[in-house]
Amino acid sequence: MSKVRRSVITGTGAALPPRRVTNAELAEQVDTTDEWIVERTGIRARHIAADGETTATLATEAAKKALAAAGIEADQIGLIVLATATPDQTFPASATRVQTALGIDDCIAFDVAAVCTGFLYALSVADNMLKGGMADHALVIGSETFSRILDWEDRATCVLFGDGAGALVLSAQQTDGQGVLATRLHADGRHNDLLYVDGGVSTTGTVGKLRMKGKEVFRHAVTNLADVMGEVLGAAGHEPGDVDWVVPHQANKRILDATAKKLGLDPARVVVTVDQHANTSAASVPLALDTAVRDGRIARGDLLVLEAMGGGFTWGAAAVRY
């Protein structure tokens, strides 16, 4: 097989706020119970950012760990793509705050907004830019402080989300099979009212709060995720049986189980971190990836499928030979 220029994951990193909030602690604030949350979502705890902890500071911490794992210096990075729905400022992009914090004077740096699918969008953009020769090394980051857009009186949504960041270094290499093999992305704005934030700069002039119709989102998620995973595997020339690990968006354990069943995948091959991190939106896929890389489950040569669906609706998947 002839070698081609591909984007290879050379390092991963993650960052979680020190404050860990269990279901029992939440039950002291809202009308809920640990049993209710675990049964419906699989979530047992989440991390909540403190004052002074922001999307950019968490992203920077995750990026530093990814750089260390990749064994490269920050000044070798030519591209930073940060996926987030909770930026530090309306502008400039939080990616530029990460750039400055890392001591990089000049590189391409911008944010991508596709909510929970944001990391897949960011990965696809970075992959294509690396393959096109615009940089040799990229930081792809998902970072969120969703706790700041939650309605803490809405027990149906406030128990579902948490804060955190995950990052990876993509490096352009001539390979005969390693790296990002295929990505597929979708969006359908007709479903805006099923998962959205009720504020914005040009509408209300406020940040707003997250609103969701959970049952409808669940139904769409299982169908869309199974479809796009099949699509990206077909584009990469593989079948579900070839997959070593699925690294999914961590929204709800029941969605993960239902999607695996629909594709005939072994649930034991699905990386699950939703129990400890809750839904961290764009951060959840890279957080789960870093967890499974560092505990040794994911090894070099493994075939991975990363997938996510979020507000918009947006959804997407990537097939990656790690």
Secondary structure, 3 states (H helix, E strand, C coil): CCCEEEEEEEEEEEECCCCEEEHHHHHCCCCCCHHHHHHHHCCCEEECCCCCCCHHHHHHHHHHHHHHHHCCCHHHCCEEEEECCCCCCCCCCHHHHHHHHCCCCCCEEEEECCHHHHHHHHHHHHHHHHHCCCCCEEEEEEEEEHHHHCCCCCHHHHCCECEEEEEEEEEEEEECCCEEEEEEEEECHHHHHHEEECCCCCCCCCCCCEEECHHHHHHHHHHHHHHHHHHHHHHHCCCHHHCCEEEECCCCHHHHHHHHHHHCCCHHHECCCHHHHCECHHHHHHHHHHHHHHCCCCCCCCEEEEEEEECCCEEEEEEEEC
